[in-house]
């Protein structure tokens, strides 16, 4: 590992995709069910890779290539080795909903005083986490690592790779029910981060409102969010009072209030001033189809199409119902990875739109098209929806667009000119 680490230190970073490789990068030939990175080693070297790591024995005598038994495991080991060498404070976060938004809020806060680096986008799995760690360098003051999971023991594995000094869980919700098997298993799986912190005498950041997390984090050194803060308003954008000062943000949805308090708590842990914490919260602008506000005529669109699960659907619909616009419209796409819970959960969401008296509801996808909901219009796919959908932008209305990533509901914007 020492020799490979020296090569890494002289490289321009690590790359696993030859389509994106630049001169001087270290190429890792990862393999999956439908691809074998070993077949791209020659291409990577010819495109400027300084070195490659492969599991193909044919490269055994080539000084440009390090041959290992398992390239993914080696990548993870290199990341942990690097994490120990740079020895900077690292915070890991996980949760069912709001991980990426909370991560971006934390980064926005910390950037007011520190050189902070964090997970790019949602590269939060067994490949993305080590790549994130390897992006940290000697100029990085604090590292932020987002960790995702869809089954038990995954957060434990990612925690062992990352070795975080601090950890937080945004919430427990109904995400990835298919892989976890039950809501209790989701709570157990996410709390593997707490167990890692407990084992290594590190610190958990816990929302003072979350009784379940307060119970599961007992015995760990804890930092609780400020109980003196309060939500001033959530519409059209969130305003809150923090440490006696008002903070006006660019985020929608009451559900994001707790995410902000978690980000503020991280700032407090690093002894940031209240002024800089508020500045960081206020400066964050949502993007990537997450809680984005788009105005078209008198039509306000809440684009929240990056992902969806039953828990996030509920809070998004409740937020829609509280909007001040006279007419409320919901366009919802299927929620994936629910397994045997799928039929029930999609029916529950359909019924919720009626209970909340959403004026118009459009349900799109294989699962939603089978629900029993007289007041909703059902479509098997986005193409069928696009053929029939028409909206009057002159009428004051608010439109929520939300669905799982695979539904790509942001494409609806193309027909709302």
N, C-alpha and C positions, 0 to 999 in steps of 0.2 A: 504493500500500500504506500510506503514511503516514496518509492520511485515514481509511482503513478501520481502521487500527490504533487511531487515536484514538477511533473509535466503539466498538471492542472494549473499550478501557480503561474506558469509561463504562458498559459493559453489565453485565448479571448473568451473563455467560458465553455460550457458544455452544450452540445447539440445532439439531439436524437433523430432529427429529420434532415435528410440531405437536401431537401428543397429549400431549406432555410439556412444552410451552413454558410459561414463566412470564414475568411482567411484566419488561420491561427486557432480555430476552435478544436476542442477535444470531442471526438465523435463516439457515442455509445451505440453499439449495434443491438438494440432491444428487439425482442421478438414477441409476437402475440399469436392468437388463433389464426389470423388471416394474413400475417406478414412475417418475414424473417429479415431482420436488420442486417444480418451477416452478408446478405447478397448486395448490400450497398456500401460495404467497406471501401472497395476500390474507388467507387464514385466519390465518396466522402474525401478520400485522400487526394484525388485528382482535383477536387474543388477547393482545396486549400486547408483541409483539416491538418492540424499539427501532429495528431496521433489518433489512433482508434482503439477501442476496446471491443473485443469480439469473443464469441464462444466457439468459433470455427477453428479447428486444429490446423487447417491449411495455412494459417497465418503465423504458426508457431515460431518460425525462424525469420520472421520479418521484424526488424527493429522498430518499424513504424506502428506496430500493433502489439497490444498486450492481450494475451489470450487468457480468459478466465472461464470457470465452469458455468457461472450464471451472471450475465451482464447486468441484469436488474439488481440482483443482490449486491453486486460490486458497486453499482452506482449509489445505492443506499448507504453502503459502508463508507464510500468516499465522502458522501455528504455528512455523515456523522463525524468522521475524522476531521473534516474541515470545520464543522460546528465547534468541536472541542478546541481546535487550534485558534480560531478567531476569538472565542471566549467573550462574546457580547451577550447582553440580555436578550432573550428571545421569548416572545409571547405566542402561544398557540391558541387558536379558538376553533370551536366546532359548534354544532347545534342543528336543529331541524330546519329552522327558517332564519333568514337575515344574516347568515354568515358573511357573505361577501359585502353587503352594505355596511355591516358593523366593522369589518376589516378596513374598508375604505374610510370610514369615519375615524377609526383609530389612527390610521396613517395621516389623515388630514390634520388631526389634532397634534400628533407628535411632530409633524413637519414644521410646526410653528417654532420649535426650539431645537430639533434634532435632525440629523441625517438618517432617515428611516427608510428601510426597504421592506417590501412585503410581497406576498403571493401575487403574481400577475394574473388578472382575470379570476378564474376559479380553478387554477391548476392545483387542486387540493387532494390528489390521490397518491398512490404509491410511487408514481413517477413524478408528478408535479411537486410534491413536498421535497424530495431530494434536490430537484432542480432549483427550487426556491432557495434552499439552504446554500447551494453552491453559487447563487447569485450575490450572496453577501460577501463583502470584502473588508479590508482594513479601515476603509472610510465610513463603514456602516456603524452607526451608534446603537441602533436597536433594530431587531428583526421581527417581523410579524408573519406568522405561518398559519394559513387557513387549512383545516383538515376536514375532509369529507369522508363519509362512510355509508355503505348500504348493507353491512352485516356486522355481526359481533366480532370482536378482537381486532377490527381494522384500526380503530382509534388507538388501541394499545400499541399496535405495530408502528403507526406513524409517530406516536409519542416517543417510542424507543429510538426512532431515527432522529427525531428533532431535539430531544432532551430540553424541553422548555423550562424556563425559570418561572413563568407565569402562565396561567391558563384560564380561559373563560368559556362557558357554554351559553349561547344566546338563549336557547329554550329547548324544550322537549316537545316535539309535535309528531304528526302522522306522516313523516317522510320516509320513503323506502320501506314501507310495511312488508312488501314482498320478501325482501332480503332479510330483514330483522325478524319477521314472523309475528311480532306482537308489539303493542305500545310499550309494555314493560321492558321488552328487549331493547327498544329504542332508547329508553331511559338508561338502561344498563350499559348499552354500547357507547352512548355519548359520555356517560360518567366514567368511562375508562380513562379519560383525561384527568379527572379528579383522582382516580386511584394512582395514576403515575405521579401526580404532584404529591400525594400523600406519602408514597414510597420514597420519594427523593427529597422530602422536606422543602417543597417549593410552595408558591403562593397561588391561591385561587381567587379570581375576581368574581364576585357573586352579586346578582341583583337583590337588593333588600326586599323586593316584593315576591321573590320566587321561593315559596315554602318548600317545594320539592328539592330544589338545589341546595337550600339551606340545610335540609336534612341530610342529603347525600354528601355534602362537603364537610360535615362535622369532623373535627379532629385534624383538619388541614389548616394551615395558616391562611387566613382569609382577609380580603379587602372588600368591604361592602360599598355598593354605590351610595351616593348621597341621598339620604331620606328627606332632606330639606328642599330638594328640587320639586318643581311642580310644572305641570303642563298648563300653559296659558291658553293656547288654542291649537287646533289641528287642521284648520281649514281657512284659506286654501293651502297654506304651508304651516309646518309646526313652529310654534314659538314656545319657549320654555323659560322658566326662571331657574338659574343655577347659581348657587352660592350668593343669592341676593341680587344677581344681575340678569337682565333679560337677554335672551339669545334668539334671534330671528333666523330661521334656517330655510333651505331650499328643498326640504324633504316633505313629502305628503304622507298622510297616514298616521293615525294615532299609534299604530303598532310600532312605528319607528322611534317613538319616544324612549322606550326602554333601551333600544340599540344605542341611542345617543348618551344615555346615562352610563352605559358600560364603557363607551369610548371616553367619556369624561373621567371615569374612574381610573382608566389607564393613564391619562394625563396626570391625575393626582398622584398616582404611584411614583411617577417620575418627577414629582415635585414641580410640575408646571404651574404657572400663574393662572388664576381664574380667567384673566383677560385673554391669554393665549389659548386656553381650552375653548372658550366661547368663540374666538376667532376661527379656530379649526373646525368647529361644528358648523359655523355659519358659511364657511367657504366651500364646504363639500357640495358638489353638484352631481346628482345621480345620472348615470348613463348605462349603456349596454342593456336597454330595455327593462331596467329595474326602477320602478316607481317614478318614471319620467312623466313630466307634464308637457303636453303638446297642445297648442291652441290653434284651431282651424276655424276661423270665423267666430261664431258664438258657441262653437263646440269645443269643450275641454276634454282632452283625451288623457286618461291615466294609463300609460303603457307599462304594464308589469308582466311582460311576456317572456321573461328569461326562464322562469320555472314555476311550478305549482305543485302543491300537495293539499290534502284536505284542510290542514291547519291554516296555511297561508291563504287559501281560498276564502275561508270563513272571515278572517280579519280584513281581507281586501274588499269583500262584499259589504261588511259592516261599515267600513270606511266610505264606500260608495254611497250607502244609504244615508250617511250624515252630511253629504255634500249639499251646498246651498242651492245649486242649480235646480230648476223646477222639474226637469225630466232626467231620469236616471236610466242608463242603458248598460247592460252587461253582455260582453262577448267572451265566452269561456270555452277553453279547449280542454281536451282530455288530460287527466292526471295519470302519469305513468308509474310503474313499479309498485302497484298496490296489491298485486296478486289476487288472492281470494276475497280481499276486502273491496275490490274495485267496484262491483255492482252497487253495493250498499253505500259506499262513500260518494259515488257520482249521484246516486238518488238523493242522498242527504243534501248535497250542494244545490241540486235542482229545487228541492223543497225550500231551502233557505232563501232562494231568490224570491219565492212567493211570500214567505213570512216577512221578509224585509220590504215587500211591496216595490220591488224593482219594476220600473214601468215597462221596459222591453228586455227580454232575455233571449240570447242566441247561444245555443249549446252545440259545440262542434267536436266531432270525433267518433270513433267506433263505440266507445263506452257511453258517452253522453247522448248519442243518437238513440239509445235503447231505454232511456229513463222515461218514467211516467210523469209528465209535467205539462198540463194543458196550456199554461200561460207562456210556455217557452216555444221557440221555433228550433227544431232539431235538424242537424245536418251531419251526414256521415263524414264529410271531409271539407277542407277549406275551399276547394274548387267549387263545390255545390253552393257553399255559402256565398262566395264572391259573385256568383251568377245572379243571386236574388237580393243581395243586400243593397239597400239604398238609404241614405241618411240626409236629413235636412240640417245643413250647417247654420241656417239662419235662426233656428230656434235655440234658445238657451238650454243646452243639455250638457250632461257629463257622461262620458263613455269609458267604461273599464274594459281593458283588453288583458286577459290573463289565461295562461295555459302552460303546460310542460314544454321544456325546451324543444322536444321533438316535433311539437305542433307548429313552431315558428310563426306564431300569430302576428308578429310584427309585420308580416307581409300584407296584413289588412290595410295598413297605412297607404299602400300603393293605390287602393281604390277609393280612399277618402281624399280627394284632391282639394 
